[in-house]
Amino acid sequence: MKKDKRYAERGITLVALVITVIVLLILAGVTVTLAIDSEGIFTKSNSAVTKWNNKVEEEDNELTKYNSILDDYDT
């Protein structure tokens, strides 16, 4: 018995939908693991923020030091 063409090309199959959902779940799992892991993205970004703030504070201290030296030359 030959199937009618209009029913054969109608939408996606359940198998394709299940495979797509499984692939999306795997990708989501990998992404969450990389983000929350002990050396994940959030940990690295917090470390970078801390380093940045330390360098900004060091730069401010150096600028203050050089400004005081320049003020000594003005007087």
KELOKE-647267 format. One line per field, with one value per residue: residue number from 0; residue in one letter; z negated, y, x negated of N, C-alpha, C in turn. Coordinates in steps of 0.001 Angstrom, whole numbers. Layout:
<atoms>
seq = NUM,...
type = A,...
n.z = Z,...
n.y = Y,...
n.x = X,...
ca.z = Z,...
ca.y = Y,...
ca.x = X,...
c.z = Z,...
c.y = Y,...
c.x = X,...
</atoms>
This chain:
<atoms>
seq = 0,1,2,3,4,5,6,7,8,9,10,11,12,13,14,15,16,17,18,19,20,21,22,23,24,25,26,27,28,29,30,31,32,33,34,35,36,37,38,39,40,41,42,43,44,45,46,47,48,49,50,51,52,53,54,55,56,57,58,59,60,61,62,63,64,65,66,67,68,69,70,71,72,73,74
type = M,K,K,D,K,R,Y,A,E,R,G,I,T,L,V,A,L,V,I,T,V,I,V,L,L,I,L,A,G,V,T,V,T,L,A,I,D,S,E,G,I,F,T,K,S,N,S,A,V,T,K,W,N,N,K,V,E,E,E,D,N,E,L,T,K,Y,N,S,I,L,D,D,Y,D,T
n.z = 0,901,-528,-898,521,-713,-3411,-4065,-4079,-6250,-8747,-11631,-12866,-15734,-16640,-15682,-17181,-19805,-19712,-19266,-21669,-23491,-22687,-23241,-26033,-26791,-25947,-27628,-30122,-29978,-29733,-32173,-33956,-33250,-33979,-36747,-37991,-40089,-38986,-37211,-34980,-36514,-38833,-37756,-36715,-39026,-40245,-38384,-38681,-41286,-40980,-39197,-40753,-42736,-41202,-40358,-42787,-43428,-41348,-41966,-44378,-43447,-41774,-43673,-45137,-43173,-42652,-45084,-45062,-42858,-43888,-45859,-44321,-43306,-45418
n.y = -1167,2144,5183,8295,11306,13798,13246,12121,14123,15766,17734,17224,14197,12119,10906,12576,14853,13922,13312,15885,17173,15660,16286,19050,18960,17733,19707,21816,20711,20477,23167,24284,22854,23786,26437,26490,24928,24297,25598,27221,29495,31558,31580,32225,34759,36211,36102,37576,40090,40710,40836,42977,45088,45216,46032,48537,49868,49798,51394,53846,54399,54704,56941,58842,58967,59971,62404,63713,63974,65666,67887,68633,69626,71912,73680
n.x = -838,-654,-1737,-87,-1356,-1010,-750,-3172,-5112,-4685,-5423,-7644,-9100,-8421,-10718,-12769,-12192,-12610,-15360,-16389,-15648,-17141,-19777,-19783,-19462,-21871,-23700,-22898,-23487,-26306,-26993,-26051,-27646,-30206,-29941,-29389,-31270,-34202,-36372,-35087,-33354,-32176,-33757,-36253,-35680,-35102,-37591,-39070,-37876,-38645,-41464,-41577,-40524,-42508,-44717,-43820,-43735,-46476,-47438,-46221,-47541,-50170,-49828,-49087,-51447,-53242,-52018,-52385,-55151,-55437,-54114,-55910,-58009,-56860,-56758
ca.z = 0,1058,-1348,-207,381,-1608,-4793,-4227,-4258,-7172,-10044,-12105,-13509,-17167,-16823,-15490,-18318,-20976,-19520,-19468,-23100,-24153,-22373,-24004,-27442,-26927,-25859,-28842,-31209,-29832,-30009,-33618,-34600,-33021,-34657,-38202,-38457,-40983,-38144,-36150,-34474,-37589,-39694,-37028,-36595,-40345,-40417,-37524,-39298,-42443,-40464,-38624,-41846,-43358,-40315,-40401,-44056,-43287,-40460,-42739,-45322,-42692,-41347,-44861,-45440,-42197,-42841,-46231,-44599,-42026,-44773,-46542,-43371,-43111,-46548
ca.y = 0,3347,6292,9536,12232,14925,12812,11746,15316,16601,18002,16423,12954,12053,10534,13790,15716,13348,13507,17312,17457,15040,17096,20300,18649,17515,21019,22559,20111,20862,24602,24503,22311,24701,27712,26376,24124,25011,26481,27612,30865,32496,31656,32962,36165,36821,36258,38682,41330,40961,41287,44311,46050,45363,46840,49913,50435,50033,52541,55036,54653,55236,58301,59698,59140,60875,63734,64340,64336,66872,69003,69045,70413,73195,74589
ca.x = 0,-1459,-1254,218,-2468,-722,-956,-4574,-5938,-3936,-6026,-8760,-8693,-8654,-12123,-13571,-11927,-13284,-16803,-16658,-15542,-18293,-20962,-19673,-19723,-23313,-24356,-22583,-24254,-27707,-27090,-25895,-28837,-31323,-29693,-29323,-32391,-35117,-37179,-34172,-33338,-31879,-34932,-37291,-35303,-35288,-39038,-39500,-37405,-39513,-42760,-41377,-40388,-43821,-45557,-43317,-44190,-47912,-47617,-45859,-48627,-51302,-49498,-49159,-52869,-53849,-51442,-53050,-56494,-55298,-53767,-57147,-58778,-56203,-56998
c.z = 0,239,-480,-486,-631,-3075,-5062,-4526,-5271,-8526,-10399,-12791,-14994,-17460,-16684,-16667,-19572,-20874,-19746,-20944,-23850,-23909,-23154,-25485,-27702,-26886,-27106,-30028,-31161,-30172,-31500,-34361,-34433,-33791,-36171,-38784,-39313,-40220,-36957,-35814,-35600,-38521,-39025,-36915,-37939,-40638,-39593,-38103,-40485,-41998,-39907,-39725,-42563,-42512,-40294,-41677,-44018,-42418,-41185,-43728,-44618,-42242,-42509,-45218,-44474,-42293,-44019,-45868,-43754,-42866,-45521,-45626,-43157,-44224,-46721
c.y = 1248,4483,7526,10539,13337,14530,12486,12955,16276,16704,17084,15172,13023,11718,11767,14743,15219,13532,14959,17671,16872,15843,18403,20069,18408,18843,21854,22017,20497,22333,24894,23998,23250,26003,27591,25607,24954,25923,26956,29083,31866,32660,32469,34444,36881,37043,37435,40026,41699,41474,42705,45362,46273,46238,48299,50590,50720,51261,53846,55397,55249,56673,59281,59990,60135,62289,64437,64744,65603,68086,69509,69900,71794,74170,75004
c.x = -896,-844,-1014,-907,-2196,-877,-2426,-5455,-5326,-4648,-7187,-8234,-8993,-10109,-13016,-13381,-12645,-14793,-17181,-16616,-16729,-19560,-20928,-19932,-21201,-24060,-24108,-23379,-25720,-27898,-26996,-27117,-30026,-31157,-29835,-30510,-33340,-36080,-36349,-34257,-33103,-33066,-36032,-36941,-35445,-36762,-39560,-39072,-38293,-40878,-42662,-41303,-41716,-44736,-45108,-43786,-45695,-48188,-47280,-46956,-49843,-51035,-49560,-50614,-53518,-53279,-52092,-54468,-56418,-54923,-54985,-58006,-58173,-56509,-58396
</atoms>
